Amino acid sequence: MVAMVLYLSELDQDVISKKLINDILFKNISDDGKPCDCIFVPASRTGNKFRTPGAVKQYFLGRSSKILFSGGYNGEFFESAPMKKMALERGVPEKDIITETKSTNTKENVIESLLVLDHYIGLLNINRIMICTAFYHMRRCHLTLQKYAPPWIEYSFHPVLDKTTRPDNWWKYKNGSKRVHNEIKGLIHYAKIGDILDYKIE
């Protein structure tokens, strides 16, 4: 029996099962433990709840000597600023922190961060990037990086878990369900317009 293969761009966002949602967002996403040249942390308004602590922990475990916080002005503050502040307060040396302050969405996080990384490190010197973001946001970050970053760069995933958007409970919570369905809707849209690498679902 031949397994059915689908792509994100072929899906109808209104006809999608819980299992398929879990496969798209969470399947095969786990930390491989490999050393990386940089920890990439796309910012959010609440980045210091989970993302910054996760990145700082991996830094002190020796996974990478650099952390990049990516996030621009959201109308109130530069989202990367409080993340850098927390990292400094937790003992990360300023020389090991890079910030990107122009982006306002995931696509811009990636494109602007690649420019910053090329300036500070040089993309030719980067072989592996750790993505440290919310679990449900990880697929979009990865597919966006695959679309715009040089093809030789590989990725390690460090998904951080909140309380209501986990692979085993998101459908039990109104906010978790909303986040997940919005993420799926966005992924399908971005795949259809070519903003991310189209994702094969087996």
Residue frames as a rotation matrix with the C-alpha (Angstrom) as fourth column:
MET 1
0.573 0.819 0.000 0.00
0.819 -0.573 0.000 0.00
0.000 0.000 -1.000 0.00
VAL 2
-0.352 -0.695 0.627 1.37
0.687 -0.647 -0.331 3.38
0.636 0.314 0.705 -1.04
ALA 3
-0.248 0.207 -0.946 1.33
0.843 -0.435 -0.316 6.03
-0.477 -0.876 -0.066 1.70
MET 4
0.608 0.539 0.583 -0.56
0.742 -0.647 -0.175 9.20
0.283 0.539 -0.793 0.85
VAL 5
-0.503 -0.790 -0.352 1.61
0.837 -0.546 0.028 12.29
-0.214 -0.280 0.936 0.60
LEU 6
0.670 0.699 0.250 0.17
0.725 -0.689 -0.014 15.76
0.162 0.191 -0.968 1.05
TYR 7
-0.586 -0.779 0.221 1.70
0.690 -0.623 -0.368 19.21
0.425 -0.063 0.903 1.05
LEU 8
-0.547 0.336 -0.767 0.68
0.531 -0.568 -0.628 22.16
-0.647 -0.751 0.133 3.18
SER 9
-0.816 0.152 -0.558 -0.23
-0.421 -0.817 0.394 24.15
-0.396 0.557 0.730 0.10
GLU 10
-0.759 0.533 -0.375 -2.78
-0.087 0.488 0.869 21.50
0.646 0.692 -0.324 -0.89
LEU 11
-0.707 0.450 -0.545 -4.72
0.707 0.456 -0.541 21.56
0.005 -0.768 -0.641 2.37
ASP 12
-0.011 0.780 0.626 -8.07
0.147 -0.618 0.772 23.16
0.989 0.101 -0.108 3.11
GLN 13
-0.840 -0.442 0.315 -7.74
-0.196 -0.294 -0.936 24.89
0.506 -0.848 0.160 6.48
ASP 14
-0.205 0.857 0.473 -11.42
-0.975 -0.222 -0.020 24.25
0.088 -0.465 0.881 7.24
VAL 15
0.859 0.442 -0.257 -11.17
-0.436 0.896 0.086 20.47
0.268 0.038 0.963 6.78
ILE 16
-0.138 -0.966 -0.218 -8.34
-0.389 0.255 -0.885 19.25
0.911 -0.037 -0.411 8.97
SER 17
0.664 0.436 -0.607 -8.30
0.248 0.638 0.729 16.73
0.705 -0.635 0.316 11.81
LYS 18
0.862 -0.346 0.369 -6.68
-0.485 -0.355 0.800 16.96
-0.146 -0.869 -0.474 15.23
LYS 19
0.570 -0.672 0.473 -4.22
0.449 0.737 0.506 14.23
-0.688 -0.077 0.721 14.24
LEU 20
0.411 -0.407 0.816 -3.21
0.845 -0.166 -0.509 16.08
0.342 0.898 0.275 11.10
ILE 21
0.813 -0.104 0.574 -2.77
-0.235 -0.959 0.159 19.29
0.533 -0.264 -0.804 13.08
ASN 22
0.777 -0.528 0.342 -0.49
-0.281 0.196 0.940 17.46
-0.564 -0.826 0.004 15.52
ASP 23
0.464 -0.612 0.640 1.48
0.793 0.609 0.006 15.91
-0.394 0.505 0.768 12.65
ILE 24
0.546 -0.217 0.809 1.99
0.530 -0.659 -0.534 19.29
0.649 0.720 -0.245 11.00
LEU 25
0.697 -0.182 0.693 2.94
-0.439 -0.873 0.212 21.25
0.567 -0.452 -0.689 14.11
PHE 26
0.525 -0.377 0.763 4.64
-0.812 0.047 0.581 18.73
-0.255 -0.925 -0.282 16.39
LYS 27
0.967 -0.101 0.235 5.73
0.135 0.981 -0.136 15.56
-0.217 0.163 0.963 14.58
ASN 28
0.457 -0.874 0.165 9.50
0.844 0.368 -0.389 14.89
0.280 0.317 0.906 14.54
ILE 29
0.308 -0.374 0.875 10.28
-0.208 -0.924 -0.322 18.05
0.929 -0.083 -0.362 16.47
SER 30
0.955 -0.128 -0.267 12.65
0.293 0.275 0.916 17.28
-0.044 -0.953 0.300 19.33
ASP 31
0.651 -0.759 -0.017 16.04
-0.748 -0.644 0.161 18.48
-0.133 -0.092 -0.987 20.46
ASP 32
0.827 -0.383 -0.412 18.92
0.084 0.809 -0.582 16.46
0.556 0.446 0.701 19.00
GLY 33
0.863 -0.444 -0.241 21.41
0.275 0.013 0.961 17.82
-0.424 -0.896 0.133 21.54
LYS 34
0.290 -0.799 0.527 23.96
0.936 0.123 -0.329 18.90
0.199 0.589 0.784 18.92
PRO 35
-0.234 -0.446 -0.864 26.20
0.558 -0.789 0.257 21.95
-0.797 -0.422 0.433 19.38
CYS 36
0.570 0.531 0.628 25.19
0.822 -0.363 -0.439 25.00
-0.005 0.766 -0.643 17.37
ASP 37
-0.491 -0.769 0.410 26.79
0.788 -0.593 -0.167 28.19
0.371 0.241 0.897 16.14
CYS 38
-0.888 0.265 0.376 23.94
-0.356 -0.913 -0.198 30.36
0.291 -0.310 0.905 17.39
ILE 39
-0.580 0.799 -0.162 20.68
0.743 0.437 -0.507 30.09
-0.334 -0.414 -0.847 19.34
PHE 40
-0.865 0.349 0.361 17.97
0.007 -0.710 0.704 31.89
0.502 0.611 0.612 17.35
VAL 41
-0.589 0.668 -0.456 15.10
0.711 0.158 -0.686 33.20
-0.386 -0.727 -0.567 19.48
PRO 42
-0.540 0.494 0.682 12.23
0.351 -0.605 0.715 34.92
0.765 0.625 0.153 17.62
ALA 43
-0.999 0.046 -0.009 10.73
-0.013 -0.459 -0.888 37.37
-0.045 -0.887 0.459 20.08
SER 44
-0.149 0.986 0.073 7.16
0.596 0.030 0.803 37.80
0.789 0.163 -0.592 21.25
ARG 45
0.165 0.294 0.941 5.40
-0.469 -0.816 0.337 40.04
0.867 -0.498 0.003 23.75
THR 46
0.806 0.189 0.560 5.67
-0.589 0.343 0.732 37.23
-0.054 -0.920 0.388 26.29
GLY 47
0.491 -0.662 -0.566 9.08
-0.246 0.518 -0.819 35.92
0.835 0.542 0.092 25.21
ASN 48
-0.431 -0.747 0.506 10.51
-0.691 -0.088 -0.718 36.12
0.581 -0.659 -0.478 28.73
LYS 49
0.433 0.628 0.647 8.00
-0.883 0.439 0.165 33.59
-0.180 -0.643 0.744 30.06
PHE 50
0.798 -0.009 0.603 9.41
0.008 1.000 0.005 30.63
-0.603 0.000 0.798 28.17
ARG 51
0.892 -0.407 0.197 11.68
0.283 0.163 -0.945 31.45
0.353 0.899 0.261 25.22
THR 52
0.386 -0.793 0.470 14.38
-0.636 -0.598 -0.488 33.49
0.668 -0.111 -0.736 26.95
PRO 53
0.321 -0.289 0.902 14.77
-0.828 0.377 0.416 31.08
-0.460 -0.880 -0.118 29.90
GLY 54
0.868 0.036 0.495 14.94
0.145 0.936 -0.321 28.19
-0.475 0.351 0.807 27.45
ALA 55
0.777 -0.599 0.193 17.63
0.103 -0.182 -0.978 29.86
0.621 0.780 -0.080 25.37
VAL 56
0.307 -0.668 0.678 19.67
-0.874 -0.480 -0.077 30.93
0.377 -0.569 -0.731 28.40
LYS 57
0.577 -0.055 0.815 19.58
-0.492 0.773 0.401 27.40
-0.652 -0.632 0.419 29.80
GLN 58
0.903 -0.230 0.364 20.88
0.417 0.677 -0.606 25.98
-0.107 0.699 0.707 26.52
TYR 59
0.598 -0.719 0.355 23.62
-0.334 -0.625 -0.705 28.63
0.729 0.303 -0.614 26.44
PHE 60
0.178 -0.544 0.820 24.85
-0.984 -0.096 0.150 27.62
-0.003 -0.834 -0.552 29.89
LEU 61
0.717 0.051 0.695 24.67
-0.126 0.990 0.058 23.95
-0.686 -0.129 0.716 28.92
GLY 62
-0.272 -0.955 -0.118 27.28
-0.214 -0.059 0.975 24.81
-0.938 0.291 -0.189 26.31
ARG 63
0.288 0.468 0.836 25.11
0.664 0.532 -0.526 24.28
-0.690 0.706 -0.158 23.26
SER 64
0.409 -0.191 0.892 26.20
0.747 -0.492 -0.448 27.57
0.524 0.850 -0.058 21.69
SER 65
-0.444 -0.654 -0.612 28.36
0.867 -0.485 -0.111 30.59
-0.224 -0.580 0.783 22.49
LYS 66
-0.989 0.147 0.002 25.91
-0.140 -0.943 0.302 33.09
0.047 0.299 0.953 20.96
ILE 67
-0.284 0.959 0.020 22.24
0.795 0.247 -0.554 33.94
-0.536 -0.142 -0.832 21.42
LEU 68
-0.965 0.076 0.250 20.33
0.108 -0.755 0.646 36.02
0.238 0.651 0.721 18.88
PHE 69
-0.325 0.898 -0.296 17.11
0.576 -0.060 -0.815 37.67
-0.750 -0.436 -0.498 20.08
SER 70
-0.923 0.024 0.384 15.06
0.348 -0.377 0.858 38.81
0.166 0.926 0.340 17.10
GLY 71
0.027 0.993 -0.115 12.17
0.999 -0.025 0.024 41.24
0.021 -0.116 -0.993 17.47
GLY 72
-0.731 -0.298 0.614 11.39
0.418 -0.907 0.058 44.82
0.539 0.299 0.787 16.56
TYR 73
-0.936 0.344 0.068 8.95
-0.308 -0.712 -0.631 47.47
-0.169 -0.612 0.773 17.75
ASN 74
-0.689 0.724 -0.001 5.41
0.701 0.667 0.252 46.25
0.183 0.173 -0.968 18.42
GLY 75
0.090 0.716 0.692 3.88
0.317 -0.680 0.661 49.66
0.944 0.160 -0.288 19.07
GLU 76
0.968 0.219 0.121 4.90
-0.057 -0.278 0.959 49.66
0.244 -0.935 -0.256 22.73
PHE 77
0.432 -0.871 0.235 8.47
-0.588 -0.074 0.805 48.36
-0.684 -0.486 -0.544 22.96
PHE 78
0.013 -0.535 -0.845 11.20
-0.893 0.374 -0.250 46.55
0.449 0.758 -0.473 21.04
GLU 79
0.853 0.522 0.002 10.43
-0.465 0.758 0.457 42.90
0.237 -0.391 0.889 21.75
SER 80
0.433 -0.757 -0.489 14.07
0.404 0.648 -0.646 41.80
0.806 0.082 0.586 21.73
ALA 81
-0.123 -0.551 0.825 15.01
-0.441 -0.715 -0.543 44.35
0.889 -0.431 -0.155 24.42
PRO 82
0.395 0.267 0.879 13.45
-0.919 0.097 0.383 42.69
0.017 -0.959 0.284 27.51
MET 83
0.984 -0.090 -0.152 14.74
0.073 0.991 -0.115 39.32
0.161 0.103 0.982 26.32
LYS 84
0.153 -0.981 0.119 18.29
0.234 -0.081 -0.969 40.65
0.960 0.176 0.217 26.18
LYS 85
-0.027 -0.110 0.994 17.80
-0.786 -0.612 -0.089 42.28
0.617 -0.784 -0.070 29.58
MET 86
0.813 0.381 0.440 16.72
-0.575 0.644 0.504 38.99
-0.092 -0.663 0.743 31.17
ALA 87
0.792 -0.565 -0.232 19.61
0.380 0.752 -0.539 37.11
0.479 0.338 0.810 29.59
LEU 88
-0.094 -0.835 0.543 22.06
-0.134 -0.529 -0.838 39.67
0.987 -0.151 -0.062 30.98
GLU 89
0.192 0.254 0.948 20.44
-0.936 -0.244 0.255 39.44
0.296 -0.936 0.190 34.41
ARG 90
0.948 0.208 0.241 20.86
-0.272 0.923 0.273 35.67
-0.166 -0.324 0.931 34.30
GLY 91
0.403 -0.898 0.179 24.56
-0.137 0.135 0.981 35.96
-0.905 -0.420 -0.069 33.60
VAL 92
0.525 -0.246 0.815 24.97
0.828 0.371 -0.421 35.77
-0.199 0.895 0.398 29.84
PRO 93
-0.364 -0.732 -0.576 27.84
0.496 -0.676 0.545 38.11
-0.788 -0.088 0.609 28.86
GLU 94
0.433 0.577 -0.693 26.80
-0.215 -0.680 -0.701 41.00
-0.875 0.453 -0.170 26.62
LYS 95
-0.373 -0.674 -0.637 29.43
-0.806 -0.105 0.583 40.00
-0.460 0.731 -0.504 24.06
ASP 96
-0.959 0.017 0.285 27.55
0.107 0.947 0.304 36.73
-0.264 0.321 -0.909 23.51
ILE 97
-0.034 0.999 -0.004 24.17
0.583 0.017 -0.812 38.37
-0.812 -0.029 -0.583 22.88
ILE 98
-0.975 -0.129 0.182 23.11
0.222 -0.490 0.843 39.62
-0.019 0.862 0.507 19.44
THR 99
-0.191 0.960 -0.206 19.86
0.318 -0.138 -0.938 41.52
-0.929 -0.244 -0.279 18.89
GLU 100
-0.828 0.143 0.542 17.82
0.514 -0.192 0.836 42.19
0.224 0.971 0.086 15.78
THR 101
-0.593 0.519 -0.616 15.38
0.373 -0.500 -0.781 45.10
-0.714 -0.693 0.103 16.13
LYS 102
-0.811 0.259 -0.525 13.63
-0.552 -0.636 0.539 45.59
-0.195 0.727 0.659 12.76
SER 103
-0.852 0.412 -0.323 11.35
0.095 0.729 0.678 42.58
0.515 0.547 -0.660 12.41
THR 104
-0.524 0.757 0.390 7.62
-0.840 -0.383 -0.385 42.44
-0.142 -0.529 0.836 13.16
ASN 105
0.697 0.715 0.056 6.71
-0.698 0.694 -0.175 38.90
-0.164 0.083 0.983 12.06
THR 106
0.571 -0.476 0.669 8.32
0.070 0.840 0.538 35.49
-0.818 -0.261 0.513 11.57
LYS 107
0.708 -0.309 0.636 9.38
0.696 0.153 -0.701 36.07
0.119 0.939 0.323 7.96
GLU 108
0.668 -0.458 0.586 11.07
-0.268 -0.883 -0.384 39.32
0.694 0.100 -0.713 8.96
ASN 109
0.747 -0.408 0.525 12.58
-0.481 0.213 0.850 37.64
-0.459 -0.888 -0.037 12.05
VAL 110
0.577 -0.500 0.646 14.34
0.553 0.821 0.142 35.23
-0.602 0.275 0.750 9.72
ILE 111
0.607 -0.333 0.722 15.39
0.657 -0.301 -0.691 37.62
0.447 0.894 0.036 6.95
GLU 112
0.706 -0.327 0.628 16.61
-0.434 -0.901 0.018 40.39
0.560 -0.285 -0.778 9.27
SER 113
0.746 -0.431 0.508 18.35
-0.371 0.364 0.854 37.89
-0.553 -0.826 0.112 11.56
LEU 114
0.632 -0.535 0.561 20.24
0.736 0.642 -0.217 36.37
-0.244 0.549 0.799 8.65
LEU 115
0.581 -0.413 0.701 21.53
0.215 -0.753 -0.622 39.83
0.785 0.512 -0.349 7.77
VAL 116
0.698 -0.293 0.653 22.59
-0.700 -0.471 0.537 40.40
0.151 -0.832 -0.534 11.38
LEU 117
0.749 -0.413 0.518 24.25
0.061 0.822 0.567 36.99
-0.660 -0.392 0.641 11.61
ASP 118
0.637 -0.533 0.557 26.12
0.722 0.160 -0.673 37.62
0.270 0.831 0.487 8.39
HIS 119
0.580 -0.391 0.715 27.42
-0.259 -0.920 -0.293 40.88
0.772 -0.015 -0.635 9.86
TYR 120
0.548 -0.304 0.779 28.44
-0.835 -0.153 0.528 39.52
-0.042 -0.940 -0.338 13.28
ILE 121
0.308 -0.384 0.871 29.47
-0.245 0.852 0.462 35.96
-0.919 -0.356 0.168 12.48
GLY 122
-0.499 -0.364 -0.786 29.37
-0.846 0.005 0.534 35.49
-0.190 0.931 -0.311 8.71
LEU 123
0.560 0.823 0.093 26.89
-0.777 0.561 -0.285 33.05
-0.287 0.087 0.954 7.20
LEU 124
0.387 -0.502 -0.773 29.77
-0.476 0.609 -0.634 31.05
0.790 0.613 -0.003 5.73
ASN 125
-0.704 -0.688 0.175 30.87
-0.465 0.260 -0.846 30.35
0.537 -0.678 -0.503 9.32
ILE 126
-0.264 0.708 0.655 27.47
-0.862 0.132 -0.490 29.02
-0.433 -0.694 0.575 10.39
ASN 127
-0.854 -0.062 -0.517 26.74
-0.323 0.842 0.432 25.32
0.408 0.535 -0.740 10.01
ARG 128
-0.362 0.747 -0.558 23.96
0.724 0.602 0.336 24.80
0.587 -0.282 -0.759 12.55
ILE 129
-0.662 0.290 0.692 21.40
-0.490 -0.866 -0.106 27.08
0.568 -0.409 0.715 14.19
MET 130
-0.772 0.505 -0.386 19.29
0.635 0.584 -0.507 26.17
-0.030 -0.636 -0.771 17.20
ILE 131
-0.418 0.740 0.527 15.72
-0.139 -0.626 0.768 27.42
0.898 0.248 0.365 16.95
CYS 132
-0.829 0.172 -0.532 14.31
0.559 0.232 -0.796 28.21
-0.014 -0.957 -0.289 20.39
THR 133
-0.724 0.671 0.163 10.64
-0.587 -0.722 0.366 29.12
0.363 0.169 0.916 20.21
ALA 134
-0.112 0.786 0.608 7.19
-0.813 0.280 -0.511 27.99
-0.572 -0.551 0.607 21.28
PHE 135
-0.572 -0.137 0.809 6.50
0.105 0.966 0.238 24.39
-0.813 0.221 -0.538 20.29
TYR 136
0.334 0.824 0.457 3.54
0.613 0.178 -0.770 25.29
-0.716 0.537 -0.446 18.06
HIS 137
0.811 -0.082 -0.579 5.60
-0.353 -0.858 -0.374 28.02
-0.466 0.508 -0.724 16.33
MET 138
-0.024 -0.952 0.304 8.61
-0.227 0.302 0.926 25.82
-0.974 -0.047 -0.223 15.59
ARG 139
0.066 0.060 0.996 7.45
0.796 0.599 -0.089 24.43
-0.602 0.798 -0.008 12.24
ARG 140
0.915 0.334 0.227 6.85
0.402 -0.718 -0.568 27.90
-0.026 0.611 -0.792 10.80
CYS 141
0.615 -0.759 -0.214 10.26
-0.541 -0.603 0.586 29.13
-0.574 -0.245 -0.781 11.95
HIS 142
-0.153 -0.719 0.678 11.99
0.073 0.676 0.733 26.12
-0.986 0.161 -0.051 10.47
LEU 143
0.254 0.328 0.910 10.18
0.889 0.291 -0.353 26.26
-0.381 0.899 -0.218 7.12
THR 144
0.994 0.076 -0.076 10.87
0.049 -0.949 -0.310 30.00
-0.095 0.305 -0.948 6.88
LEU 145
0.282 -0.959 -0.012 14.56
-0.539 -0.168 0.826 29.48
-0.794 -0.226 -0.564 7.60
GLN 146
-0.159 -0.317 0.935 14.69
0.479 0.803 0.354 26.71
-0.863 0.504 0.024 5.01
LYS 147
0.695 0.506 0.510 13.16
0.694 -0.289 -0.659 29.10
-0.186 0.813 -0.552 2.48
TYR 148
0.963 -0.168 0.212 15.54
-0.097 -0.945 -0.312 32.02
0.253 0.280 -0.926 3.03
ALA 149
0.530 -0.812 0.243 18.73
-0.529 -0.093 0.844 30.77
-0.663 -0.576 -0.479 4.71
PRO 150
-0.172 -0.682 -0.711 21.71
-0.975 0.220 0.025 29.26
0.139 0.697 -0.703 2.85
PRO 151
0.600 0.578 -0.554 21.12
-0.577 0.792 0.201 25.57
0.555 0.199 0.808 2.07
TRP 152
-0.191 -0.747 -0.637 24.16
0.036 0.643 -0.765 24.30
0.981 -0.169 -0.096 3.97
ILE 153
-0.654 -0.047 0.755 22.82
-0.699 -0.344 -0.627 25.45
0.289 -0.938 0.192 7.34
GLU 154
-0.379 0.513 -0.770 21.27
0.372 0.847 0.381 22.71
0.847 -0.142 -0.512 9.48
TYR 155
-0.140 0.494 0.858 18.94
-0.669 -0.686 0.286 23.14
0.730 -0.534 0.427 12.45
SER 156
-0.806 0.055 -0.589 18.41
0.463 0.678 -0.571 21.86
0.368 -0.733 -0.573 15.95
PHE 157
0.035 0.910 0.412 15.02
-0.022 -0.412 0.911 22.35
0.999 -0.041 0.006 17.60
HIS 158
-0.894 -0.137 -0.426 14.56
0.410 0.132 -0.903 23.43
0.180 -0.982 -0.062 21.18
PRO 159
-0.167 0.918 0.359 10.78
0.157 -0.335 0.929 23.79
0.973 0.212 -0.089 21.55
VAL 160
-0.987 -0.088 0.131 9.67
-0.106 -0.248 -0.963 25.49
0.117 -0.965 0.236 24.75
LEU 161
-0.442 0.853 -0.279 6.38
0.675 0.521 0.523 24.46
0.591 0.043 -0.806 26.33
ASP 162
-0.635 0.403 0.659 3.74
-0.634 -0.760 -0.146 26.77
0.442 -0.510 0.738 27.70
LYS 163
-0.788 0.312 0.531 0.86
-0.332 0.511 -0.793 25.43
-0.519 -0.801 -0.299 29.77
THR 164
0.078 0.984 0.159 -2.00
-0.162 0.170 -0.972 25.34
-0.984 0.050 0.173 27.26
THR 165
0.661 0.129 -0.739 -0.51
-0.735 -0.085 -0.673 24.80
-0.150 0.988 0.039 23.79
ARG 166
-0.385 -0.788 0.481 1.20
-0.674 0.596 0.437 21.46
-0.631 -0.156 -0.760 24.18
PRO 167
-0.709 0.078 -0.701 0.93
-0.575 0.511 0.639 18.52
0.408 0.856 -0.318 21.77
ASP 168
-0.771 0.360 -0.526 -1.07
0.458 0.887 -0.065 16.59
0.443 -0.291 -0.848 24.38
ASN 169
-0.395 0.658 -0.641 -3.49
0.803 -0.091 -0.589 19.27
-0.446 -0.747 -0.493 25.56
TRP 170
-0.986 -0.104 -0.132 -4.00
0.050 -0.932 0.358 22.23
-0.160 0.347 0.924 23.18
TRP 171
-0.578 0.816 0.011 -7.55
0.067 0.034 0.997 21.18
0.814 0.577 -0.074 22.26
LYS 172
-0.117 0.519 -0.847 -8.60
0.944 0.323 0.068 21.26
0.309 -0.791 -0.528 25.92
TYR 173
-0.255 -0.087 -0.963 -8.07
0.608 -0.789 -0.090 25.02
-0.752 -0.608 0.254 26.23
LYS 174
0.765 0.639 0.088 -9.72
0.496 -0.496 -0.713 27.87
-0.412 0.589 -0.696 24.37
ASN 175
0.638 -0.568 -0.519 -6.52
-0.589 -0.795 0.145 29.90
-0.495 0.213 -0.842 24.02
GLY 176
-0.371 -0.792 0.484 -4.47
-0.258 0.589 0.766 26.83
-0.892 0.159 -0.423 23.07
SER 177
0.037 0.491 0.870 -6.97
0.755 0.557 -0.346 25.80
-0.655 0.669 -0.350 20.42
LYS 178
0.915 0.318 -0.248 -7.08
0.124 -0.807 -0.578 29.32
-0.384 0.498 -0.778 19.04
ARG 179
0.205 -0.926 -0.317 -3.27
-0.672 -0.368 0.642 29.54
-0.712 0.081 -0.698 18.82
VAL 180
-0.481 -0.417 0.771 -3.01
0.117 0.841 0.528 26.18
-0.869 0.344 -0.355 17.07
HIS 181
0.314 0.674 0.669 -5.77
0.797 0.195 -0.571 26.85
-0.515 0.713 -0.476 14.55
ASN 182
0.877 -0.075 -0.474 -4.37
-0.229 -0.934 -0.275 30.29
-0.422 0.350 -0.836 13.75
GLU 183
-0.112 -0.993 0.025 -0.94
-0.558 0.083 0.826 28.72
-0.823 0.078 -0.563 13.27
ILE 184
-0.323 0.080 0.943 -2.31
0.558 0.821 0.122 26.06
-0.764 0.566 -0.310 10.89
LYS 185
0.742 0.660 0.120 -4.24
0.521 -0.455 -0.722 28.71
-0.422 0.598 -0.681 8.98
GLY 186
0.628 -0.576 -0.523 -1.09
-0.558 -0.802 0.214 30.80
-0.542 0.157 -0.825 8.66
LEU 187
-0.346 -0.805 0.481 1.09
-0.214 0.567 0.795 27.87
-0.913 0.173 -0.369 7.59
ILE 188
0.035 0.439 0.898 -1.30
0.792 0.536 -0.293 26.87
-0.609 0.721 -0.330 4.82
HIS 189
0.926 0.339 -0.166 -1.56
0.202 -0.817 -0.540 30.47
-0.319 0.467 -0.825 3.61
TYR 190
0.365 -0.867 -0.339 2.20
-0.654 -0.498 0.569 31.03
-0.662 0.014 -0.749 3.66
ALA 191
-0.392 -0.472 0.790 2.82
0.179 0.803 0.569 27.75
-0.902 0.364 -0.230 1.82
LYS 192
0.404 0.653 0.640 0.29
0.780 0.120 -0.614 28.69
-0.478 0.747 -0.461 -0.87
ILE 193
0.996 0.000 -0.085 1.93
-0.038 -0.893 -0.448 32.10
-0.075 0.450 -0.890 -1.51
GLY 194
0.576 -0.816 -0.042 5.49
0.477 0.378 -0.794 30.77
0.664 0.437 0.607 -1.27
ASP 195
0.531 -0.364 0.765 6.58
-0.631 -0.772 0.071 32.59
0.565 -0.520 -0.640 1.89
ILE 196
0.158 -0.486 0.859 7.76
-0.769 0.485 0.416 29.33
-0.619 -0.727 -0.297 3.47
LEU 197
-0.806 -0.414 -0.424 9.13
-0.579 0.699 0.419 26.10
0.123 0.583 -0.803 2.14
ASP 198
0.249 0.939 -0.237 6.16
-0.831 0.333 0.445 23.85
0.497 0.086 0.864 1.37
TYR 199
-0.479 -0.404 0.779 5.95
-0.831 0.495 -0.254 21.02
-0.283 -0.769 -0.573 3.89
LYS 200
-0.335 0.300 -0.893 5.41
-0.483 0.760 0.436 17.39
0.809 0.577 -0.110 2.93
ILE 201
-0.155 0.402 0.902 3.00
-0.945 0.207 -0.255 15.55
-0.289 -0.892 0.348 5.22
GLU 202
-0.574 -0.112 -0.811 3.24
-0.492 0.839 0.232 11.75
0.654 0.533 -0.537 5.08
